[in-house]
Amino acid sequence: METKVLTAHVPLPLAEKVDEMAARLERSRGWIVKQALAAWIAQEEERRRLTLEALADVDAGRVVDHKAVQAWADSLDTDDPLPVPH
């Protein structure tokens, strides 16, 4: 696989944690950084997918009225909570 060198300045405490993790896992610093970067990118891609899905729901009118949600949330402290609004 082709690779590309990326350079980043990170705070010293973070760099030290990367080094500690690399030593504990018996992996290289580069391996740790690649794993962290891949996980972060996957998380951000999922966040974007979920945001676009939510916006599509809003555009299609698939929303729950704020007042209904507030009334439900307020009822959770009572002896007779309301059903979850749909």
Backbone as JSON, one array per atom type, in Angstrom:
{
  "sequence": "METKVLTAHVPLPLAEKVDEMAARLERSRGWIVKQALAAWIAQEEERRRLTLEALADVDAGRVVDHKAVQAWADSLDTDDPLPVPH",
  "N": [[0.85, -1.18, 0.0], [0.54, 2.2, -0.82], [1.96, 4.98, 0.89], [1.83, 8.08, 2.73], [3.6, 10.65, 4.24], [2.58, 12.38, 7.05], [2.73, 15.32, 8.95], [2.47, 16.52, 12.21], [2.13, 18.83, 14.83], [1.96, 18.09, 18.15], [0.75, 18.44, 21.49], [3.13, 18.03, 24.12], [2.39, 16.34, 26.37], [0.46, 14.68, 25.14], [1.97, 13.45, 23.13], [3.7, 12.01, 24.76], [1.91, 10.21, 25.91], [1.21, 8.74, 23.65], [3.67, 7.53, 23.14], [3.91, 6.0, 25.5], [1.73, 4.27, 25.19], [2.48, 2.95, 22.85], [4.75, 1.58, 23.75], [3.6, -0.06, 25.73], [1.88, -1.66, 24.2], [3.64, -2.78, 22.54], [4.08, -1.8, 19.97], [4.7, 0.34, 17.13], [5.13, 3.93, 17.25], [4.04, 5.11, 14.99], [2.14, 3.18, 14.25], [0.29, 3.37, 16.34], [-0.62, 6.0, 15.98], [-1.75, 5.77, 13.41], [-3.86, 3.97, 13.95], [-5.41, 5.5, 15.73], [-6.07, 7.72, 14.13], [-7.49, 6.49, 12.05], [-9.7, 5.5, 13.51], [-10.83, 7.9, 14.4], [-11.52, 9.13, 11.97], [-13.4, 7.3, 11.0], [-15.38, 7.62, 12.97], [-16.12, 10.31, 12.55], [-17.09, 10.15, 9.92], [-19.32, 8.51, 10.34], [-20.77, 10.18, 12.03], [-21.36, 12.23, 10.22], [-22.93, 10.8, 8.37], [-25.13, 10.12, 9.99], [-26.06, 12.69, 10.6], [-26.83, 13.65, 8.06], [-28.85, 11.8, 7.56], [-30.65, 12.49, 9.6], [-31.28, 15.12, 8.84], [-32.59, 14.57, 6.46], [-34.84, 13.29, 7.49], [-36.02, 15.46, 8.8], [-36.57, 17.12, 6.59], [-38.47, 15.52, 5.38], [-40.49, 15.73, 7.13], [-40.58, 14.06, 9.3], [-40.64, 14.39, 12.32], [-40.67, 15.13, 15.86], [-42.77, 17.03, 17.85], [-41.51, 19.73, 19.73], [-42.76, 20.63, 22.1], [-44.24, 18.39, 22.81], [-42.23, 16.57, 23.4], [-41.0, 17.9, 25.54], [-43.11, 17.9, 27.41], [-43.36, 15.14, 27.83], [-40.78, 14.59, 28.9], [-40.89, 16.15, 31.23], [-42.85, 14.73, 32.55], [-41.62, 12.47, 33.44], [-40.71, 12.58, 36.03], [-42.92, 12.12, 37.51], [-45.6, 10.17, 39.03], [-47.07, 9.06, 37.05], [-45.94, 8.77, 34.21], [-45.93, 10.12, 30.88], [-46.53, 8.44, 27.7], [-43.84, 7.71, 25.39], [-43.36, 10.23, 23.03], [-44.27, 10.2, 19.54]],
  "CA": [[0.0, 0.0, 0.0], [1.27, 3.46, -0.84], [1.78, 5.78, 2.09], [2.21, 9.48, 2.66], [4.0, 11.14, 5.55], [1.87, 13.55, 7.57], [3.42, 15.89, 10.09], [1.59, 17.29, 13.08], [2.66, 19.23, 16.12], [1.02, 17.73, 19.2], [1.25, 18.81, 22.81], [4.06, 17.06, 24.69], [1.72, 15.28, 27.15], [-0.18, 13.74, 24.21], [3.04, 12.67, 22.51], [4.18, 11.07, 25.77], [0.91, 9.15, 26.03], [1.37, 7.89, 22.47], [4.87, 6.72, 23.37], [3.59, 5.02, 26.54], [0.84, 3.28, 24.59], [3.28, 2.16, 21.91], [5.59, 0.68, 24.53], [2.74, -1.05, 26.38], [1.33, -2.57, 23.19], [4.76, -3.25, 21.73], [3.82, -1.34, 18.61], [5.4, 1.58, 16.82], [4.39, 5.17, 17.41], [3.27, 5.27, 13.76], [0.99, 2.26, 14.28], [-0.67, 3.96, 17.27], [-1.2, 7.19, 15.34], [-2.62, 5.31, 12.32], [-5.07, 3.42, 14.54], [-6.2, 6.61, 16.27], [-6.57, 8.52, 13.02], [-8.52, 5.69, 11.36], [-10.89, 5.47, 14.36], [-11.43, 9.23, 14.4], [-12.14, 9.35, 10.66], [-14.62, 6.46, 10.96], [-16.36, 8.27, 13.83], [-16.6, 11.52, 11.88], [-17.9, 9.73, 8.78], [-20.6, 8.04, 10.89], [-21.48, 11.38, 12.5], [-21.88, 12.91, 9.03], [-24.01, 9.98, 7.84], [-26.29, 10.27, 10.87], [-26.55, 14.05, 10.44], [-27.56, 13.71, 6.79], [-30.08, 11.01, 7.75], [-31.54, 13.3, 10.43], [-31.76, 16.23, 8.02], [-33.58, 14.02, 5.52], [-36.06, 13.1, 8.28], [-36.63, 16.79, 9.0], [-37.11, 17.54, 5.29], [-39.64, 14.7, 5.09], [-41.51, 15.98, 8.14], [-40.56, 13.02, 10.34], [-40.12, 15.05, 13.51], [-41.54, 15.13, 17.03], [-42.95, 18.39, 18.33], [-40.72, 20.03, 20.92], [-43.63, 20.7, 23.29], [-44.59, 17.01, 23.18], [-41.03, 15.99, 24.04], [-40.84, 18.56, 26.83], [-44.16, 17.39, 28.3], [-42.96, 13.77, 28.17], [-39.62, 14.65, 29.8], [-41.37, 16.66, 32.52], [-43.68, 13.72, 33.2], [-40.81, 11.34, 33.93], [-40.56, 12.72, 37.48], [-44.23, 11.92, 38.14], [-46.02, 8.77, 39.22], [-47.79, 8.62, 35.85], [-45.28, 9.37, 33.05], [-46.58, 10.03, 29.56], [-45.82, 7.57, 26.75], [-42.84, 8.37, 24.54], [-44.01, 10.82, 21.85], [-43.83, 9.72, 18.22]],
  "C": [[0.89, 1.24, 0.0], [1.0, 4.23, 0.43], [2.22, 7.22, 1.83], [2.54, 9.92, 4.08], [3.19, 12.39, 5.88], [2.62, 14.03, 8.8], [2.42, 16.7, 10.9], [2.33, 17.63, 14.36], [1.6, 18.91, 17.16], [1.6, 18.15, 20.54], [2.11, 17.67, 23.39], [3.35, 15.99, 25.53], [1.03, 14.24, 26.25], [0.86, 12.86, 23.54], [3.59, 11.63, 23.49], [3.2, 9.92, 25.96], [0.98, 8.2, 24.84], [2.57, 6.97, 22.66], [4.62, 5.64, 24.42], [2.72, 3.9, 25.98], [1.61, 2.37, 23.64], [4.14, 1.15, 22.67], [4.75, -0.43, 25.16], [2.23, -2.09, 25.4], [2.41, -3.21, 22.32], [4.51, -3.01, 20.25], [4.6, -0.05, 18.38], [4.5, 2.78, 17.09], [3.51, 5.39, 16.18], [2.02, 4.41, 13.73], [-0.11, 2.84, 15.17], [-1.38, 5.14, 16.62], [-2.14, 6.77, 14.21], [-3.93, 4.75, 12.86], [-5.99, 4.53, 15.05], [-6.83, 7.44, 15.16], [-7.68, 7.78, 12.27], [-9.81, 5.66, 12.18], [-11.6, 6.82, 14.35], [-12.15, 9.51, 13.07], [-13.43, 8.53, 10.54], [-15.73, 7.1, 11.8], [-16.95, 9.51, 13.15], [-17.46, 11.19, 10.66], [-19.27, 9.24, 9.24], [-21.42, 9.22, 11.39], [-22.1, 12.12, 11.31], [-23.05, 12.14, 8.44], [-25.28, 10.16, 8.67], [-26.89, 11.67, 10.76], [-27.36, 14.19, 9.16], [-28.87, 12.94, 6.87], [-31.1, 11.81, 8.56], [-32.11, 14.47, 9.64], [-32.79, 15.76, 7.0], [-34.9, 13.76, 6.24], [-36.78, 14.42, 8.49], [-37.27, 17.26, 7.7], [-38.39, 16.78, 4.96], [-40.75, 14.89, 6.13], [-41.58, 14.93, 9.23], [-39.88, 13.59, 11.58], [-41.12, 14.9, 14.64], [-41.57, 16.55, 17.57], [-42.21, 18.6, 19.65], [-41.58, 20.05, 22.18], [-44.03, 19.31, 23.76], [-43.42, 16.33, 23.89], [-40.84, 16.59, 25.42], [-41.86, 18.04, 27.84], [-43.83, 15.97, 28.75], [-41.81, 13.78, 29.18], [-40.04, 15.14, 31.19], [-42.17, 15.6, 33.28], [-42.87, 12.57, 33.79], [-40.59, 11.4, 35.44], [-41.87, 12.48, 38.22], [-44.5, 10.44, 38.33], [-46.7, 8.2, 38.0], [-47.15, 9.24, 34.61], [-46.06, 9.14, 31.77], [-45.84, 9.01, 28.69], [-44.85, 8.38, 25.9], [-43.56, 8.94, 23.32], [-43.43, 10.28, 20.55], [-44.07, 10.78, 17.17]]
}
